[in-house]
Amino acid sequence: MDDAITIHNRADFGLWAIEAAKQIDGEQRFDLAKAARDGTEGELRDAGNALGQAITNAPLGVYDGLLDSAEDE
């Protein structure tokens, strides 16, 4: 998700959100599944929290980019 994209409308944002979700799922899936299968309750909680944080960080990164763009104008 390091590539810059331009969002002009809701459809663009929706497509970005789908791609972001795919990337987050790909990055976090193994850790969460492993913790669920073999880990302790604490490890499972940590893996779930990491997934939740990744989901939270994605739209906040877009928002931060919007703020940076507004400051440049």
C-alpha positions as semicolon CSV with decimal commas, in nm:
position;residue;x (nm);y (nm);z (nm)
1;M;0,000;0,000;0,000
2;D;0,297;0,229;-0,045
3;D;0,192;0,332;-0,396
4;A;0,020;0,667;-0,418
5;I;-0,334;0,659;-0,552
6;T;-0,583;0,929;-0,632
7;I;-0,933;0,903;-0,491
8;H;-1,187;1,114;-0,678
9;N;-1,513;0,962;-0,556
10;R;-1,678;0,696;-0,341
11;A;-1,617;0,425;-0,599
12;D;-1,242;0,496;-0,597
13;F;-1,244;0,487;-0,217
14;G;-1,437;0,159;-0,221
15;L;-1,184;0,001;-0,457
16;W;-0,898;0,124;-0,239
17;A;-1,068;-0,018;0,072
18;I;-1,106;-0,360;-0,092
19;E;-0,740;-0,367;-0,193
20;A;-0,633;-0,249;0,153
21;A;-0,842;-0,524;0,315
22;K;-0,686;-0,787;0,088
23;Q;-0,337;-0,671;0,179
24;I;-0,411;-0,657;0,551
25;D;-0,568;-1,003;0,540
26;G;-0,266;-1,142;0,359
27;E;-0,025;-0,991;0,608
28;Q;-0,214;-1,078;0,927
29;R;-0,394;-1,405;0,848
30;F;-0,112;-1,646;0,930
31;D;-0,029;-1,491;1,267
32;L;-0,391;-1,494;1,377
33;A;-0,452;-1,851;1,259
34;K;-0,132;-1,975;1,423
35;A;-0,221;-1,805;1,751
36;A;-0,571;-1,953;1,738
37;R;-0,436;-2,301;1,676
38;D;-0,119;-2,315;1,886
39;G;-0,096;-2,001;2,093
40;T;-0,194;-1,898;2,438
41;E;-0,491;-1,676;2,505
42;G;-0,252;-1,382;2,531
43;E;-0,092;-1,459;2,193
44;L;-0,435;-1,486;2,034
45;R;-0,537;-1,155;2,186
46;D;-0,213;-0,993;2,063
47;A;-0,265;-1,127;1,710
48;G;-0,626;-1,005;1,709
49;N;-0,518;-0,665;1,837
50;A;-0,251;-0,644;1,563
51;L;-0,517;-0,718;1,301
52;G;-0,747;-0,454;1,448
53;Q;-0,464;-0,200;1,456
54;A;-0,376;-0,269;1,092
55;I;-0,740;-0,218;0,995
56;T;-0,748;0,109;1,190
57;N;-0,420;0,236;1,047
58;A;-0,527;0,196;0,682
59;P;-0,796;0,466;0,668
60;L;-0,603;0,687;0,909
61;G;-0,314;0,681;0,663
62;V;-0,548;0,806;0,391
63;Y;-0,680;1,076;0,623
64;D;-0,327;1,185;0,711
65;G;-0,251;1,207;0,339
66;L;-0,553;1,429;0,292
67;L;-0,431;1,658;0,569
68;D;-0,085;1,677;0,413
69;S;-0,242;1,765;0,076
70;A;-0,453;2,040;0,233
71;E;-0,148;2,191;0,401
72;D;0,041;2,198;0,069
73;E;-0,232;2,406;-0,099
